[in-house]
Amino acid sequence: MNEQIFTNARVVLGHEVLPRGTVRVVDGVIASVDAGASQVAGAIDLEGDLLLPGLVEVHTDNLERHVMPRPKVSFPMRAAMQAHDAELASAGITTVLDAIGVGDPYGDGFRSRDQSALLEVLDQLEAAGALRSQHLIHVRCELPAPNALELFEPFAGHRRLRLISLMDHTPGQRQWTDIEHARIYYTGKKGWSDAKFAEEMRIAPQRQAQYAQPHRAWFADFAREHGVALATHDDTTLAHVDEAREMGASMSEFPTTLEAARHAHRHGLKTIAGAPNVVRGGSHSGNVAAITLAREGVLDGLSSDYVPGSLLQAAWCLHRDAGFSLPEAMQVVSRGPAEAAGLHDRGRIEPGQRGDLVRVRELDAHPVVRSVFVAGERVA
């Protein structure tokens, strides 16, 4: 029997904070949660720090940043994954659905490439005990891309596949309803000239009409047949949400309007917003602020998106600025995302759950991660 005892901690439970508690983990699973301190020899004294459930990340593009640290510069997948994994663990993220984009309508980006090497790298690192967090896969499918189905094939049926999201970044709708925001993004991040942006704007509707709807139907059927969670992306209108419901989606990622988020939440779709949006105080695309969704009671989960450290910081922002209790704030970054992805064995501190735990000390009302445990074993 492999046993760890964490004691003298402020334990954040689902509905309360134990001011002084003890959590016992046996063979990687939480066996008991008790009020008071333990006197058992070998118990880990947390010195009054907070003990949180491990954070669950359902949508992060952070791996892309490590694989392509500069435009048109590639880094070896193994080294990139190890750096990505270490960054996540140090941020308190114990479960991650690495978001892998398949399909690029423009044919010149990272997502236009075969990324199946990631699967072998993950298996090798896992077998060697070299991964800190548990890594699963979220495939982001760019519907207007001609090569979306081809690039998805290596991930189809893979044991790590937990989530498929359906995206359509055609300028003029969803995330890019405001064309000027789209122009700034593509000319800034991708280095397009204004002339190239104008040309892509001209042909984008044709590409969307040819590929988006057939691909949407194919991926929805695949998710249903294989029991994979399905998400929509950047829902803007009531019609977008209704379409998601008809396809069997369980999650609405990054709804761009309060109207869409309310509609999704009302009909049982988990609404996931960006943690950087919370920390920065607004959307970089000019869409609805995530803090607004929180105050309206229609926020079910957060994703660190492109900044791993933002997930825990955002929970503290909700606690400070949106009237969330600390247990409520933690649910948005742990249990909420876990349940949205169909992972019901993690995201809260209670018997029977995985022993994924984060020790945090507050410094000037900000969280500082001091140590991280996955299945009871320290990883950071």
N, C-alpha and C positions, 0 to 999 in steps of 0.2 A: 504494500500500500504506500503510495506517494502522497504525503500530507503536507500542506502548508497552512499556517495559521497567521492571519493578519489581525492585529489587535491595536487597541488604543487609537482608533480612527473615528472620524466623523463619517459615518457610512450613509451614502446617498441611496435611499431605497426608492421604490416607485412613487410613494406618496408622502414620505417623511425623511428627515435626516436624523439618524441615531447620533446623539451628541457624543457618545462614546460606545463603540461597538467592536465586535469581533466576527470575522468571517473565516470559516474553515473550508478549505478546498481539498478534496480527496480525488486522486487520479484525474485531475484536470476539471473536476465538476464541483460546484459549490455544494457542500454537504450541510452547512448550517450557518445561520446568521443570528447572533445573539447580542443583546444589550450588555454593556459592561466590558471590562478588560479581562484578558486571559492571563493566568499565571503559569501556563504550560511552558516548560523549557523549550527553547527554540522558536517560540512565537515571534513573529516580526513586529516590532514596536513601530507604529507609524507616527508616533509623537504628536498625535492630535491633528494630523493632516486629513484632508478629505480622501475618501476612497470611493471612486466612481466606477460605474460599469464601463467596460471598454467601448470606445467609439466605433460606430459602424458606418463605413463610407460606401455609398452605392454608386457614386459617379465621380471619378476623378480622372482628369486628363494629365495628371502630374507625370506619368510615365513618359508621355510624349515629349515633355520638356527635357527629360534626361536622355532619351533616344536621339532627339534632334535639338541639342543645346543652342545651336545657331542656325539661321536659315541655310538649308542645303548642306548642313554638316551632320553626319550620322555618327553615333556612338555605339559600341558593341552592346547587344541586347543584355548579355549577362551582367556586365558592369552597370548598365543603366538600371536594370531591375534591382540590383543590390543597393544602389544609391537611393532609388525610389522607396524601397522597402524600409530602409533605415530611417528615412525622413518621415514616413508615415508612423512608424512605431514610436519615434521620439515625440510625435504630436499626440500620442494616446490612441491612435487608430489601430485596433486589434483585428478587425475584419475589414477587408477592402474588396470591392468589386471593381477591378481595374477596367476602366472604360476604354474599349478599343474601337476606334472609328473605322468602319469599312465603307469605302466608296467616296470618291471625290469627283463631283461633276466637272471640275476644271482640269483634272488629270495631272496636276503638278504638285500635289501636296503629300504630306506624310500618309494620309488616309487613302491615297490611291495605290499604296503598295501592299504586297502580301506580308502580313504580320504574324504568320503562324509560328515563326521561330520562338515567339514568346511562350507558347505552350510547352515546348521541350525545355526551355530554360527554367520555367517554373517547376517542372517535374524534377529536373536535376537538382535545383537548389533545395527543394523540399526534401528529396531523398537524402541529401547531405546534411539536413538539419540547419541549413543556412538562411532560412526565411524567418523573420521575426513575427510578422503579422500573417494571418491566414488570407491567401489570395484566391479570389474567385473571379469570374469574368462577366463583364457587362459589355455586350456588343452593341455599339451605336451604328445604326444602319441609315446611311444617307440616301433617302428614297429616290431622288432624281438622278443619282449616279448610275451610269450604264453598267458599271462593274461591281455593284453592291452584292449581288448574289454570289458571284465568283469569289470575292474576297471573304465572304461569310462562311464558305464551305468548310474550311479547316476547323471552325469553331462549332459547327453543327453537331449536336450530340455529344460534345466533349463534357467530361464529368465536372469541369469547373464552370460551365455555362449556367448562370443563374438568372440573367436578365437580358432582355432585348429591348432597345428603345428605338422608336421610329422618328427620324428627323427629316425636316425639309427646310433647308436654309436658303431657299429661293428668295432673293431680295424682293421686298414689297409686301411680305406677309410674315406672320408669326414673329420670331425674334427681330426680323428686319423690316417691320412695318414702316419704320422711319427710314427712308432711303438714304438720308444723309448720314445716319449712324452706320449703315452698311458701307457706304463709300469710305468713311473714315477708317473702318475696320480693315477693309480689303486693300486700300491703298497704304495703310500703315503697317499692318501685320504681314500681309502677303507681298507688299512692295509693288502693287499694281499701279500703272499709270491711270490717270483719269480716263484716257481713251480706252484702255483695256476694260476698265470697270463699265464704261458705257456700252461696250460691245457685249460683254457678258450679260448685262442687264437686258440687252436686246434678244439674246438667244435663250436666256434662262427659262422663260415661260414655255418655249417649245420643248425643251428637255424635260421640264416638269410634267407637261401633258403626256409625253411619251412613256416615262418610266415610273413616276411617283405612285400612281394608283395601283398598277399591277404589282409593284414591289410591296406596297403597304398590305395588300391582300395576301401575298405569299408569306411574308414574315408573320402576320397575324395568325395564319393557318399553322405555320410551323410552331409558334409558341404554344398554341392551343393543343396541338397533337403531341408535343413533347413535354408538356407541363412546365414550361419556362415562363417566368414572370414577364409581363409585357408592360412597357411604359410608352407614353407619348411625350413629345418634347415641344416646349414653347406653345402650349395651347393658348390661344388668344380670344377665341369666340366661344359662345355656347355650342355652336355647331361642331367645333373642334372637339369639345368634351363629349358631346353626344356620339360622335364618330368613335372616340376612344372607348366608350362604354360598349358600343356595338361590337367592337373588335375583341372585347374581353380584357382590356387593359386594367391593371390594378393600380397604376401609378401615373400621375401627371407631373412630369418633371418641368420645373422652371416655368410655370404659367406666367404669361406676360401681362395679364390684366387681373384686377381684383374680381371682375365679373366671372372670368373663367375659373379662377381658384375657388370661388364660392360654389360654383356649379359642380365642379369636380368633387369638392369636399362633401357637398350635400348628397351626392350620389355614390359615396363610398370609395372614390379614388383617392389614394394617398397623395397629397400635394407635397412636392419636394422643391425647396428653393435653395438658392446659393448662399453659403455661409459668408463668402466675400461680400456679397450684397448687404448682408447684415452688418458686418464689421465696417464697411466703407460708408454705410448709410444710404445706399441706393444702387441701382442697376447701372452697369457700364453701357448697356444698350438703350437706356432711357425707358425701360419698362417698369412695372410696379415694384416698389420697394418691398423686400422680404419682411421688414419690420412691420409694414402695413398688414401683410397677411397674418403675421403673428398676433397683432393687436385685434384683428378681426376674428381670430379663432379658427382660421382656415389653413394653418400651417401644421403639417404632420411630420415633416422631416427636413433636415438640412444636408447639403453636400458641400464638401470643401472645394469641389470643382477644380480650380487651378492653384489653390493655396492650402496645403494640408493643415498648416497651423491655424487656419481660420475656423475650423470646426469647433474646437473647444472655446476659442475666443468668442465665437458667435453665441454659444450657450450662455456665457457670462453677460453678453450684451442683452439677450432676451431677459435674463434675470434682472438686470439693472434698468433696462429701458422699456420693456414691454410688460412688466408686471408678472412675469413668470416666476413661480417658486423655483428653487434650485432643482428639485425632482422633475418638475415640468420641463425645465430647460434641458435637462439631461436626456429626457425621453426623446426630444426632438433630434438628438444626435446619437442616440443609441437604439432604444427599443423601436421608435418609429421607423427609421430606415430599415432595421432588421426585419420587422414584420412586413414592410412593403416588398421586400425581396424574398419573402417566404422563409426567413431564417428565424425560427421560433425558439431556438435554444440559446439565445444570447440577447444582450441589450439591457439586462437588468440584474441586480444583485438579489438573488433568491435561490433557495435550494433547488437543485436540478438543472440550473443554468451553467453554461461554461464558465470556468474560472478566469474570465478575461476582465482584468481590473487595472485601474489607473490611480496612482497616488499623486495628489495635487496639493500644492501649497499656494495660498493666495499671497500675492505681493502687490501692495497698493491696489487692492480690489481686482487684480488680474490673476488668472490661473497660470501656475508654473508647474509643468509636469516634472515630477521627481523620479518616478519609476513606473514601469509598465510590465504587466504580467499577462501572458497568454496561456490559457489552460493551467494557471497556477505557477508557471515558470517565468522567471524574469527575462525580458527580452530587451529592455532599455532602462 
